[in-house]
Amino acid sequence: MRAVAPYLLNSFALASLAFACTALVAANTACAQTPSTELRPPAVIDAPAPAYPEAERTAGRAADVELRLTLDAEGNLAEATIVRSAGQAFDAEALQSVWSWVFAPATRGGTPIPSTFNAVVHFDAPTPETLAGTASPPVAATASTAGASSAPSGSVTATSPAVTDAPPASTNAVEDAAGFAATGQVAKLPPPRGASEFVVERDVLEAAPHHEAADMLRAVPGVFIARPEGDAVAHKVTLRGFDADHGQDIAFTAAGVPLNQPSHIHGQGYTDLGFILPEAVRYIRVREGVYDPLQGDFAVAGSVDFDLAVERRGLRSRSTYGSFSTFRQLLLWAPEGQSDETFAGASYRQSDGFGQNRASRSGGAMAQYSFGDDWRVTMTGWVFGARAGSAGVLRREDIDAGLVDFHDTYPDATARAQSAFSSQAVLAAHLEHDGDDGSVTEAGLWVGTFNFRSKLNFTGYTRRSTFDPAWIGRGDLIEQHNADLALGFHARYRTPTYEPVEWAKGSIEFGLSTRVDNIDQQQNLLESPQNQTWDQLVDASITGADVGAWVDAHVDLTKYVQLHGGVRADALFYDVEDALGNFIPAIRRESYIVGFRRNAFGLAAGPRVSVTVAPVEWMKLIAAYGQGFRSPQARQLQDGETAPYTKVHSGDLGARFSFGRNEELTLTTAAYLTKLSDDVAFEPAEARVERIGPTTRVGGVFYATARPWRGWLSSLSVTYVHATLDAPPPATADNPTPAFQDGQLLPYVPPWVVRLDSKVEEPLFSLGDDAVYGSIGAGVSYLSPRPLPFSEFADPVALVDASMGARWRNLELNIEAYNLFNSSYAASEYSFVSNWDPGAAPSRLPARHVAAGAPFTLLASLGVRL
């Protein structure tokens, strides 16, 4: 297989390059056939000067507020946001003023088009006339595509316009998340394909404190996230009825790069999000369910995309220190004059941990550069590494008996040897072109290397060696290693909008995504403290490939009904070299050489359809259905087998409501159904997920966001699910009595997940010429009792995180408190057989085990912006 892998990788690279060249030639040909048209920028016809704010009269200073304005094709102001603040009073007056301006729309070839540009509202220092309430006369202002305008001196100038030459979503629903102005990015996203599709914006993501970017996912409806196995092992994620342990049921992407690792030794679809700088996350787009052909492998519960950008430009340094000697240093640079998508940052974090054997160190760097106008190119790259100890799990009965403390680990060598190391490096390039005719062409190429090694012991002293059955009681410390070299390519083309009749119009998209993974993995049993290998369980090399293609159509039937319909198909290839296959037991005379080589091929295909009805402007009714899949663990395949991917049937029905000119209140409610042909659950004895059989999930979600005033926001989500096993897994010689029964509730899945995020930021007082702003934020999470194997239930979890901060000019001070009420909660809870006394006769009765969550933690941060 190692000889075949380079050939496959080279063939894949050449095929990807050929497809990219074909797409570019086709795009250039289409552009060449389109007549050249002249682009004229928008103009400000009338701009009444704002009144000087009453709250600033005492300070008596001049100020400039820079805004980004978005116009529709008729020249009406659609959106106004602050780019550069001068203080709340000035900002509020400037925002109120621009809504009274009169504009001439941008045009291309004489046809009006939507546009976006920046404008500066200037406030002169007060004079006796302005203090008396007399405003300056209106002045004209113009926008220039060449940079700053030459408008007369006065209260308004327009600078650095960025005309967005793309029709609004209602006329051309382009599946596009990158070709829009920075402050209007969420509004320009394509319409949702399902009712339970959410875009969680940055103000909501940072309302409550967060250690890392992954913690921001708690603000997403139905999500709870934790790191029960230490800071170098991927997160445990719960999403609307799925215990997506380390990511196997959620398709994660960042900057267009797929993050799930197929056939990973620790869990299918393993995803470590530790590399993402939380300060560089602009928004998180979550599609709960499988309704979009863009969603590929691992989109079982849904998909999560991290959009990366830094809106506030300049150099930022932030230092954090607090409980358990935790320290983090951030440096973030967003160069002035560049787009929001251009930035570079680095961070380092260390901690002694909140209990025994929990010390951790991590660090990394991330950079992104976006350039070009007609053809937009975005280069993204990151490097990250982490090493941490792990306390493992404790038997609940040992904690109750006082043998160990809740936040400790067992006092023997095999428990204290638990640790993990991970590293990754990724480089990606993305190319995008919006055609003059409304078409969209995209292509992306990425390469990444991922390395993981862990030593974890869940069961104590229960294992017997397969190499020599006489070896027993040497400790169940499982060492896992996974190295993955991956290469991927994706491309799509959206046609112009066709309008065969007055009441119907639409477009079609064609897409391709491919990836090749070259994987080496091992799993052994180690004896501590020498870390001697006393049993070999896995030694395999895998080459896997996934080639996916889709067709997707969008049709508007009048302005009230939108139809989306498409199909996606993925071909899956696997070549496995299992060095321990056909293992020869010690009692059998050796008659052949150990090893088992095999290959397999499979095809996953299914439709994705949705209907949106908007009877009134503030309400949308959405129904959706889709079929998705999860690829198999390659080592479980037999030679020539049709790769048995997991089939996903997903349905969604709900409504979305928005109230207020700027959507100050939004409400979403939806009911959903998900059926899987073959599900998985965590198996502690092997420290990985294993197949358990078909499952069904039925539930509902409610989500609300409110922004009643500037600086105030709240979001609330409530998710319910009834998740059951449709048929038990078959008994095997190794497991004659599986811990799962027909119709039982799925283990580790909380029926109820509730989340509340709130934040208030207001000016407190003036210091010098500038106001001091204060803020208070909080996040509340609740998980109902979770069913466990063997008819057990985990305790409920209720957590409160809170923060308070102050900022003045370029200085920021924040105090963050996690687990404010010091709840003793389990980040993960299990039920299985274990034995932590090597001198005692082992019990075969299952027991509850917990991995402790962090106690009350206090952190202080000082930030400086230049």
C-alpha positions in Angstrom: 0.0 0.0 0.0 2.8 2.4 0.8 4.0 1.9 -2.8 0.6 2.6 -4.2 -0.1 5.7 -2.0 2.3 8.1 -3.8 0.9 7.0 -7.2 -2.7 7.7 -6.0 -1.7 11.0 -4.5 0.1 12.1 -7.6 -2.8 11.0 -9.8 -5.2 12.8 -7.6 -3.2 16.0 -7.7 -3.0 15.9 -11.5 -6.7 15.3 -11.8 -7.5 18.2 -9.4 -5.2 20.5 -11.3 -6.8 19.5 -14.6 -10.3 20.1 -13.3 -9.2 23.5 -11.9 -7.7 24.5 -15.3 -10.9 23.4 -17.1 -13.0 25.4 -14.7 -10.9 28.5 -15.2 -10.9 28.2 -18.9 -14.6 27.8 -18.9 -15.0 30.8 -16.7 -12.7 32.9 -18.9 -14.6 31.8 -22.0 -17.9 32.8 -20.4 -16.5 36.1 -19.4 -15.1 36.7 -22.8 -18.5 36.2 -24.4 -20.1 38.8 -22.0 -20.0 42.3 -23.4 -17.8 44.7 -21.4 -19.8 47.1 -19.4 -18.9 50.3 -17.5 -19.1 50.2 -13.7 -20.2 53.5 -12.0 -20.0 53.8 -8.2 -22.8 55.0 -6.1 -23.1 58.6 -5.1 -24.4 60.5 -2.1 -26.9 63.1 -3.5 -28.0 64.7 -0.2 -26.4 64.1 3.2 -27.9 66.3 6.0 -25.3 66.9 8.7 -25.9 65.3 12.0 -26.5 67.2 15.2 -23.7 67.2 17.8 -24.7 64.7 20.5 -25.8 66.2 23.8 -23.8 63.6 25.8 -20.5 65.0 24.3 -21.1 68.7 24.6 -19.1 69.0 27.8 -16.1 67.2 26.3 -16.4 69.5 23.3 -14.2 67.5 20.9 -14.2 66.8 17.2 -14.9 63.2 16.0 -15.1 61.0 13.0 -17.3 57.9 12.7 -16.7 55.6 9.8 -19.6 53.5 8.6 -20.1 50.9 5.9 -23.3 51.5 3.9 -25.1 48.9 1.8 -27.5 50.1 -1.0 -30.0 48.0 -2.9 -30.4 48.3 -6.7 -32.8 51.2 -6.3 -30.3 53.2 -4.2 -32.1 52.7 -0.9 -30.0 52.2 2.2 -30.3 48.6 3.2 -27.7 48.4 6.0 -25.4 50.7 8.0 -22.8 49.4 10.4 -20.0 51.0 12.3 -16.5 50.3 11.0 -14.5 52.8 13.2 -16.2 54.0 16.4 -15.9 57.5 18.0 -17.9 56.5 21.1 -21.5 55.5 21.6 -23.0 58.9 21.5 -21.3 59.9 18.2 -22.0 56.4 16.7 -25.7 56.6 17.5 -26.0 60.1 16.0 -24.1 59.1 12.9 -26.2 55.9 12.4 -29.4 57.9 12.7 -28.2 60.5 10.3 -27.3 58.2 7.4 -30.8 56.8 7.2 -31.9 60.3 6.1 -29.4 60.5 3.2 -30.3 60.3 -0.4 -28.2 58.1 -2.8 -27.9 57.4 -6.5 -27.3 53.6 -7.0 -24.3 52.1 -8.6 -24.7 51.0 -12.2 -23.1 48.6 -14.6 -23.8 49.3 -18.2 -26.5 51.7 -17.1 -28.3 49.0 -15.1 -28.6 49.7 -11.3 -26.9 47.2 -9.1 -26.5 46.7 -5.3 -23.3 48.3 -3.8 -21.3 48.7 -0.6 -19.0 51.6 0.4 -17.5 53.4 3.4 -18.5 56.8 4.5 -17.1 59.1 7.3 -19.4 61.3 9.3 -17.4 64.2 10.8 -18.4 66.1 13.9 -16.7 69.5 14.4 -15.8 70.6 17.9 -18.7 72.6 19.4 -19.0 76.3 18.7 -21.5 78.7 20.2 -23.8 78.0 17.2 -23.7 74.2 17.5 -24.1 74.3 21.3 -27.2 76.3 20.6 -28.5 73.5 18.3 -27.6 75.0 14.9 -26.4 72.3 12.5 -24.1 72.8 9.6 -25.7 73.0 6.1 -25.9 69.8 4.1 -23.0 69.0 1.9 -22.6 66.7 -1.1 -20.4 63.6 -1.0 -19.4 61.2 -3.7 -18.0 57.7 -3.8 -14.9 56.9 -5.9 -13.8 53.5 -7.0 -10.2 54.9 -6.9 -10.2 55.6 -3.2 -11.1 58.7 -1.1 -13.4 61.1 -2.8 -12.7 64.8 -3.4 -15.9 65.9 -1.7 -16.0 69.5 -0.4 -15.1 70.0 3.3 -18.1 69.4 5.5 -19.6 66.8 7.7 -19.6 63.8 5.3 -17.0 62.1 3.1 -17.1 58.8 1.3 -14.0 56.6 1.2 -12.8 53.3 -0.1 -16.0 52.1 -1.7 -16.3 48.4 -2.5 -19.1 48.0 -5.1 -20.6 44.5 -4.8 -21.5 43.6 -8.3 -23.8 40.7 -7.4 -27.6 40.5 -7.5 -29.4 40.1 -4.2 -30.2 36.7 -3.0 -33.8 37.0 -4.0 -32.8 37.1 -7.7 -29.8 34.8 -7.7 -29.5 32.5 -4.7 -25.8 31.9 -5.0 -24.5 29.5 -2.3 -21.8 32.0 -1.5 -20.1 32.8 1.8 -17.2 34.9 0.7 -18.1 37.5 -2.0 -19.8 40.2 0.1 -18.8 43.3 2.1 -17.4 42.6 5.5 -20.1 44.1 7.6 -22.9 42.6 5.5 -21.6 39.1 5.3 -24.4 37.4 7.2 -27.1 39.2 5.3 -25.6 38.1 2.0 -25.5 34.4 2.9 -27.8 32.1 0.8 -31.3 31.5 2.3 -31.5 28.6 4.7 -32.2 25.1 3.3 -33.8 24.0 6.6 -35.7 25.7 9.4 -32.9 24.6 11.9 -30.1 26.3 10.0 -28.4 29.1 12.0 -25.8 31.7 11.5 -24.5 32.7 15.0 -22.9 36.1 14.7 -19.9 37.3 16.6 -21.7 39.4 19.2 -23.6 36.3 20.3 -20.5 34.1 20.2 -18.6 36.4 22.5 -21.4 37.3 24.8 -20.3 34.7 27.3 -16.6 33.9 28.1 -14.8 31.2 26.2 -11.5 29.5 26.7 -11.1 28.7 23.0 -13.0 28.9 19.7 -14.7 25.5 20.2 -16.4 26.8 23.3 -18.2 29.3 21.1 -20.3 26.4 19.9 -22.2 26.4 23.1 -24.1 29.4 21.8 -25.4 27.1 18.9 -28.9 25.6 19.5 -28.6 22.0 20.8 -24.8 22.0 21.3 -22.8 21.2 24.4 -19.0 20.8 24.2 -16.3 19.6 26.7 -12.8 18.1 26.8 -13.1 15.1 29.1 -9.9 13.5 28.0 -7.6 16.5 28.3 -6.6 19.5 26.3 -4.7 17.6 23.6 -7.7 15.3 22.7 -10.5 16.6 20.5 -13.7 17.9 22.1 -16.7 15.8 22.9 -19.7 17.4 21.1 -23.4 16.9 21.6 -25.7 18.2 18.9 -29.5 17.6 18.8 -29.6 14.0 19.8 -26.1 13.0 18.7 -23.2 12.2 21.0 -20.8 13.3 18.3 -17.8 12.0 20.2 -14.8 13.9 18.8 -16.7 14.9 15.7 -17.8 11.7 13.9 -21.4 13.0 13.3 -20.7 16.6 12.4 -19.0 17.8 9.2 -16.6 20.6 10.4 -15.0 23.1 8.1 -12.9 26.2 8.6 -12.1 28.6 5.7 -13.5 26.0 3.3 -11.2 23.2 4.6 -12.8 20.0 5.8 -11.5 19.2 9.3 -12.8 15.6 9.9 -10.3 12.8 9.6 -11.7 9.6 8.1 -10.8 6.2 9.6 -9.1 7.8 12.6 -7.9 5.3 15.2 -9.6 7.2 18.1 -12.9 7.9 16.4 -14.3 8.0 12.8 -14.3 11.7 11.7 -12.0 12.8 14.6 -11.8 16.6 14.6 -9.6 18.8 16.8 -10.7 22.5 16.8 -7.9 23.7 19.1 -6.1 25.5 16.3 -8.8 28.1 15.7 -8.1 31.5 17.2 -11.4 32.6 18.8 -10.5 36.3 18.0 -10.5 35.4 14.3 -14.0 33.9 14.1 -16.5 36.2 12.4 -19.5 33.9 12.6 -20.4 30.2 12.8 -22.8 28.8 10.2 -24.6 25.6 11.4 -26.8 23.5 9.3 -28.6 21.0 11.6 -29.7 18.2 9.3 -28.6 17.2 5.8 -30.5 19.3 3.2 -27.7 20.9 1.2 -25.7 19.0 -1.5 -22.6 20.9 -0.3 -22.8 18.7 2.9 -20.6 15.6 2.4 -19.1 12.9 4.6 -19.9 13.1 8.4 -22.8 15.5 7.9 -25.0 13.2 10.0 -26.3 15.5 12.7 -25.4 18.4 10.5 -22.4 20.6 9.5 -20.5 23.5 11.2 -18.5 26.1 9.3 -16.2 28.6 11.0 -15.9 31.8 9.0 -12.5 33.5 9.6 -12.1 37.3 9.5 -11.0 40.2 11.8 -13.2 43.3 11.4 -11.3 45.6 13.7 -8.0 46.4 12.1 -4.6 47.0 13.6 -2.3 45.2 16.0 -3.7 43.5 19.1 -2.0 41.9 22.1 -3.8 40.2 24.9 -2.4 38.5 28.0 -4.5 36.2 30.3 -3.6 34.8 33.7 -5.7 33.1 36.4 -6.6 29.9 38.3 -4.3 26.9 38.2 -1.5 29.0 36.8 -3.3 29.3 33.5 -1.6 31.7 31.1 -2.4 32.6 27.5 -0.7 35.1 25.2 -2.2 36.3 21.9 -0.8 38.5 19.2 -3.1 39.3 16.3 -2.3 41.6 13.3 -5.0 42.8 10.9 -3.2 45.2 8.6 -4.9 48.5 7.8 -6.2 48.9 4.2 -6.6 45.2 3.7 -9.9 43.2 3.7 -11.3 41.8 6.9 -10.3 38.3 5.6 -6.6 39.3 5.9 -5.0 38.7 9.2 -2.2 36.8 11.0 -2.1 35.7 14.6 -0.3 33.4 17.1 -1.2 32.2 20.6 0.4 30.2 23.4 -1.3 28.6 26.4 -0.2 26.7 29.4 -1.9 25.5 32.6 -1.2 23.3 35.6 -4.8 22.0 35.2 -7.6 21.8 37.8 -6.5 18.5 39.3 -3.9 15.8 39.2 -2.2 14.9 35.8 -3.9 17.7 33.9 -1.1 20.1 33.0 -1.1 21.2 29.4 0.8 23.2 26.8 -0.4 24.4 23.4 0.5 26.9 20.8 0.0 27.7 17.1 -0.1 30.3 14.4 -2.8 31.1 11.8 -2.7 33.5 8.8 -5.0 34.4 6.0 -4.5 36.7 3.0 -7.2 37.7 0.7 -6.6 39.8 -2.5 -8.0 40.5 -5.9 -11.2 42.1 -7.1 -12.6 40.4 -10.2 -11.0 37.2 -9.2 -10.8 36.8 -5.5 -8.0 34.7 -4.0 -7.8 33.7 -0.3 -4.8 31.9 1.1 -5.2 30.3 4.5 -2.7 28.4 6.7 -2.2 27.2 10.2 0.2 25.2 12.4 -0.8 24.0 15.9 0.4 21.6 18.5 -0.6 20.5 22.0 0.6 18.2 24.8 -1.4 17.4 27.9 -1.9 15.0 30.7 -5.2 13.2 31.3 -6.7 12.2 34.6 -8.9 9.6 32.9 -12.1 8.3 34.6 -13.0 7.5 38.2 -15.5 5.0 39.5 -18.4 6.9 41.1 -18.4 4.4 44.0 -14.7 5.1 44.7 -15.5 8.9 44.8 -18.4 8.4 47.2 -16.3 6.2 49.4 -13.6 8.9 49.7 -10.9 6.7 48.0 -10.2 9.4 45.5 -11.2 13.1 45.1 -13.5 14.1 42.3 -10.8 16.0 40.5 -8.0 13.5 41.1 -6.7 10.4 39.3 -6.0 6.9 40.6 -2.6 6.7 42.4 -1.0 4.0 40.3 1.4 4.2 37.4 -1.0 3.2 34.7 -3.4 5.9 35.6 -0.8 8.7 36.0 0.8 7.8 32.6 -2.3 9.0 30.7 -1.5 11.8 28.2 -1.9 12.9 24.7 -0.1 14.8 22.0 -1.4 16.3 18.7 -0.2 18.5 15.9 -1.4 19.7 12.6 -0.4 21.9 9.7 -2.7 23.0 6.8 -2.2 25.2 3.7 -5.2 26.1 1.6 -6.0 28.3 -1.4 -9.5 29.4 -2.5 -10.4 31.2 -5.8 -13.7 32.8 -6.5 -15.1 34.8 -9.4 -18.5 36.5 -9.7 -19.4 36.9 -13.4 -21.0 40.0 -14.9 -24.0 37.7 -15.8 -24.5 36.7 -12.2 -22.7 33.4 -12.4 -20.3 32.2 -9.7 -17.2 30.1 -10.1 -15.2 28.7 -7.2 -12.2 26.4 -6.8 -10.1 25.4 -3.8 -7.1 23.2 -3.1 -5.7 22.2 0.4 -3.1 20.0 1.9 -2.7 19.0 5.5 -0.8 16.8 7.9 -2.2 15.6 11.2 -0.5 13.6 13.9 -2.1 12.2 17.1 -0.8 10.0 19.9 -2.6 9.2 23.2 -2.2 7.0 26.2 -5.5 6.4 28.0 -6.8 3.8 30.5 -10.6 3.5 31.0 -10.9 0.0 32.4 -7.9 -0.3 34.9 -6.7 -4.0 34.9 -9.0 -6.2 32.8 -7.1 -7.0 29.6 -5.5 -10.2 28.6 -2.8 -10.2 25.9 -3.7 -11.7 22.5 0.0 -12.4 21.9 0.4 -14.5 25.0 -2.8 -15.3 27.0 -0.8 -15.8 30.2 -0.1 -12.1 30.3 -2.8 -10.4 32.3 -3.1 -7.7 34.9 -0.3 -5.5 33.4 -2.6 -2.5 33.0 -5.1 -1.4 30.3 -3.1 1.6 29.2 -4.0 1.9 25.5 -1.6 3.7 23.3 -3.1 5.0 20.0 -1.2 6.7 17.1 -2.7 8.1 14.0 -0.8 10.0 11.2 -2.7 11.4 8.3 -1.4 13.1 5.1 -4.4 14.5 3.3 -5.0 16.4 0.0 -8.3 17.8 -1.1 -9.9 19.8 -3.9 -13.4 21.3 -4.4 -15.0 23.4 -7.1 -18.5 24.6 -8.1 -20.1 26.6 -10.8 -23.5 28.4 -10.4 -25.2 29.4 -13.7 -26.7 32.8 -14.3 -30.3 33.2 -13.3 -32.7 32.1 -16.0 -36.3 33.6 -16.2 -38.4 31.6 -18.7 -41.6 33.2 -17.5 -42.4 36.3 -15.5 -43.3 34.4 -12.3 -40.5 31.9 -12.3 -36.7 32.1 -12.4 -33.8 30.0 -11.2 -30.3 28.8 -11.5 -28.4 25.5 -11.4 -25.1 24.6 -9.6 -22.6 21.9 -10.5 -20.0 20.9 -7.9 -17.1 18.5 -7.2 -15.2 17.7 -4.1 -12.4 15.2 -3.7 -9.9 14.2 -1.0 -7.2 11.5 -0.6 -5.9 10.4 2.9 -2.7 8.4 3.5 -3.1 7.1 7.0 -0.8 5.1 9.4 -2.2 3.9 12.7 -1.3 1.7 15.6 -2.9 0.6 18.9 -1.0 -1.1 21.6 -1.2 -2.0 25.3 1.6 -0.4 27.4 2.9 -1.3 30.9 3.8 1.6 33.1 6.1 3.2 34.2 8.5 1.9 31.5 5.8 2.2 28.8 6.7 -1.3 27.6 4.5 -2.7 24.9 2.9 -6.0 26.1 0.2 -6.4 23.4 -0.3 -5.2 19.8 -3.8 -4.6 18.7 -3.7 -2.5 15.5 -0.9 -1.9 13.0 -2.3 -0.7 9.7 -1.8 1.6 6.7 -4.8 3.0 4.8 -5.2 4.9 1.6 -8.7 6.3 1.3 -10.3 8.5 -1.3 -13.7 10.2 -1.5 -14.9 11.7 -4.8 -18.2 13.6 -4.5 -20.3 15.4 -7.1 -23.6 17.2 -7.0 -26.2 19.1 -9.0 -28.4 21.6 -7.2 -31.2 23.7 -8.6 -32.8 26.8 -7.1 -36.2 28.1 -8.4 -38.2 31.2 -7.3 -41.9 30.7 -8.0 -43.2 34.3 -7.5 -41.7 36.1 -4.6 -43.4 33.9 -2.1 -42.1 30.4 -2.8 -38.5 29.1 -3.2 -37.6 25.6 -4.2 -34.2 23.9 -3.7 -33.6 20.5 -5.1 -30.4 18.5 -5.8 -28.6 15.2 -5.5 -25.2 14.3 -4.3 -23.1 11.1 -4.9 -19.8 10.1 -3.3 -17.5 7.3 -4.5 -15.4 5.9 -1.6 -12.2 3.9 -2.2 -10.1 2.1 0.4 -6.9 0.1 0.3 -5.9 -1.4 3.7 -2.7 -3.1 4.7 -3.3 -4.7 8.1 0.0 -5.9 9.5 -1.7 -7.8 12.3 -4.4 -9.4 10.1 -4.8 -13.2 10.2 -3.3 -13.2 13.7 -1.9 -16.6 14.8 -2.9 -17.4 18.5 -0.1 -18.7 20.7 -1.8 -22.1 21.0 -1.7 -22.6 17.2 1.3 -23.8 15.2 2.4 -21.1 12.9 1.5 -22.0 9.3 1.6 -18.6 7.5 2.9 -15.1 7.8 0.8 -12.6 9.7 -0.9 -9.9 7.6 -4.1 -9.2 5.7 -4.3 -6.8 2.7 -7.7 -5.8 1.4 -9.5 -3.1 -0.6 -13.1 -2.0 -1.0 -15.3 0.4 -2.9 -18.7 2.0 -2.1 -21.1 4.5 -3.4 -23.3 6.9 -1.4 -26.0 8.9 -3.1 -29.1 10.7 -2.1 -31.4 13.7 -2.7 -31.6 17.0 -0.9 -34.8 19.1 -1.3 -36.4 22.0 0.5 -39.4 24.3 0.1 -39.6 27.8 1.6 -42.9 29.8 1.7 -42.8 33.4 2.7 -46.4 34.6 2.9 -45.3 37.8 4.6 -42.0 39.6 4.9 -41.4 38.7 8.5 -42.2 35.0 8.3 -40.8 32.0 6.5 -42.2 28.4 6.5 -39.6 25.8 5.6 -39.8 22.0 4.9 -36.8 20.0 4.0 -35.7 16.4 3.5 -32.3 14.9 2.7 -30.2 11.8 2.7 -26.6 11.9 3.9 -23.9 9.4 4.9 -21.0 8.6 7.1 -18.0 6.7 5.6 -17.0 3.4 7.3 -14.0 2.7 9.4 -11.6 1.3 6.8 -10.1 -1.4 9.1 -13.5 -3.0 9.5 -13.9 -3.7 5.8 -13.5 -7.1 4.2 -11.7 -7.6 0.9 -13.9 -6.7 -2.1 -16.7 -5.5 0.2 -19.1 -2.8 -0.9 -18.1 -0.1 1.7 -21.1 -0.1 4.1 -21.5 3.6 4.6 -24.1 4.8 7.2 -27.2 6.0 5.5 -28.9 9.1 7.0 -32.5 10.1 6.5 -33.1 13.7 7.7 -36.4 15.6 7.8 -37.1 19.1 9.1 -40.3 21.3 9.3 -40.4 24.7 10.9 -40.9 28.5 10.8 -38.6 31.5 11.1 -39.8 35.0 12.2 -38.0 38.3 12.2 -39.3 41.6 13.7 -37.9 45.1 13.4 -36.2 47.1 10.7 -32.8 45.5 11.6 -34.3 42.2 12.9 -34.1 43.2 16.5 -36.0 40.0 17.4 -35.7 36.7 15.5 -37.5 33.4 16.4 -37.1 29.9 15.0 -39.0 26.8 15.8 -38.6 23.4 14.1 -39.4 19.8 14.5 -37.0 17.2 13.1 -36.6 13.5 12.4 -33.3 11.6 11.8 -32.9 7.9 11.0 -29.5 6.1 10.7 -29.0 2.7 9.1 -26.1 2.0 11.5 -25.0 4.1 14.4 -22.0 4.2 16.7 -21.3 4.7 20.4 -18.2 5.1 22.5 -16.6 1.8 23.7 -14.4 2.4 26.7 -12.6 -1.0 26.6 -11.2 -0.1 23.2 -11.1 3.7 23.7 -12.9 4.3 20.4 -16.4 4.3 18.9 -18.0 1.0 17.8 -21.1 0.1 15.7 -24.3 -0.4 17.7 -27.1 -0.7 15.0 -29.9 1.5 13.4 -31.3 4.4 15.4 -34.1 7.0 15.3 -34.2 10.6 16.7 -37.3 12.7 16.9 -37.3 16.2 18.5 -37.7 19.9 18.2 -35.8 23.1 18.7 -36.6 26.7 19.6 -34.1 29.6 19.1 -34.5 33.3 19.8 -32.2 36.3 19.6 -33.0 39.8 20.7 -31.1 43.0 20.3 -33.5 45.6 21.7 -31.0 48.4 22.0 -27.4 49.0 20.8 -25.1 47.2 23.2 -27.8 44.8 24.5 -28.4 41.3 23.3 -29.7 37.9 24.4 -30.1 34.5 22.8 -32.0 31.5 24.1 -32.2 28.0 22.7 -34.1 24.9 23.9 -33.6 21.5 22.1 -35.5 18.3 22.8 -34.8 14.8 21.4 -36.1 11.3 21.9 -33.3 9.1 20.6 -33.8 5.3 20.5 -32.0 2.2 19.2 -34.1 0.4 16.6 -32.3 -2.9 16.7 -29.5 -4.2 19.0 -26.0 -5.0 17.6 -25.3 -8.7 17.0 -23.6 -10.7 19.7 -20.0 -11.7 19.0 -17.5 -14.1 20.6 -15.7 -11.1 22.1 -19.0 -9.5 23.3 -21.6 -12.2 23.7 -23.9 -9.8 25.7 -23.9 -6.3 24.2 -24.8 -3.5 26.4 -27.6 -2.4 24.1 -31.2 -3.5 23.8 -33.9 -3.0 21.1 -35.9 0.3 21.8 -33.6 1.6 24.6 -32.7 5.3 24.8 -29.4 6.0 23.1 -26.5 6.3 25.6 -24.8 9.7 26.3 -27.6 11.7 24.6 -29.3 14.3 26.9 -33.0 14.7 26.0 -33.0 18.4 26.9 -30.3 20.9 26.1 -30.9 24.6 27.1 -28.6 27.6 26.5 -28.9 31.2 27.4 -26.4 33.9 26.3 -26.7 37.6 27.3 -24.5 40.7 27.2 -24.8 44.4 28.0 -22.3 47.1 27.1 -22.8 50.7 28.0 -20.7 53.9 28.5 -19.9 54.4 32.2 -18.1 57.7 32.3 -15.7 59.9 30.4 -11.9 59.8 30.9 -10.2 62.6 29.0 -11.8 62.9 25.6 -13.1 59.4 25.4 -15.8 57.3 27.2 -15.1 54.3 29.3 -17.3 51.4 28.3 -18.3 48.6 30.7 -19.8 45.2 29.8 -21.3 42.3 31.6 -21.9 38.9 29.9 -23.1 35.5 30.9 -23.8 32.0 29.5 -26.0 29.4 31.1 -26.0 25.8 30.0 -28.3 22.9 31.1 -28.2 19.3 30.2 -30.9 16.9 31.4 -29.9 13.5 32.8 -28.3 11.4 30.0 -29.1 7.6 29.6 -26.1 5.3 30.0 -25.5 1.7 29.1 -26.9 -1.0 31.5 -30.0 1.2 32.4 -28.0 3.9 34.2 -28.4 7.6 34.0 -25.9 10.4 34.3 -26.5 13.4 36.6 -27.8 16.6 35.0 -25.4 19.4 34.3 -26.0 23.1 35.0 -23.3 25.6 34.4 -23.0 29.4 34.6 -20.1 31.3 33.0 -19.9 35.1 33.5 -17.6 38.0 32.5 -17.2 41.7 33.1 -15.0 44.1 31.3 -14.0 47.7 30.6 -12.5 49.3 27.6 -11.0 52.8 27.1 -9.4 54.0 23.9 -7.1 51.1 22.9 -7.1 49.3 26.3 -9.3 46.4 27.4 -9.6 44.7 30.8 -11.7 41.6 31.3 -12.5 39.3 34.2 -13.9 35.9 33.3 -15.4 33.3 35.7 -16.2 29.8 34.5 -18.5 27.4 36.5 -19.4 30.4 38.6 -21.2 28.4 41.3 -18.4 25.7 41.5 -20.7 22.8 40.4 -19.1 19.3 40.7 -20.2 18.1 37.3 -19.0 15.3 34.9 -17.8 16.4 31.5 -18.5 12.8 30.5 -20.1 9.9 32.3 -20.0 6.2 31.4 -21.2 2.8 32.5 -18.9 -0.2 31.9 -16.9 -2.9 33.6 -13.6 -2.0 35.1 -11.1 -3.1 37.8 -8.7 -0.7 39.4 -7.3 -3.1 42.1 -4.9 -5.5 40.3 -4.7 -7.7 43.4 -8.4 -8.3 43.7 -10.6 -10.7 41.8 -12.1 -8.7 38.9 -15.8 -8.0 38.9 -17.8 -8.4 35.8 -20.5 -6.0 36.9 -20.7 -2.6 35.2 -20.1 0.6 37.2 -20.7 4.3 36.6 -17.5 6.2 35.7 -17.0 10.0 35.5 -14.5 12.3 33.9 -14.6 15.5 36.0 -15.3 18.9 34.5 -13.5 22.0 35.6 -14.4 23.7 38.9 -14.7 27.4 39.5 -12.0 29.1 37.4 -11.2 32.8 37.4 -9.1 34.5 34.6 -8.1 38.1 34.0 -7.1 39.5 30.6 -5.4 42.8 29.6 -5.5 43.7 26.0 -3.9 46.5 23.9 -4.8 47.6 20.4 -2.4 49.6 18.2 
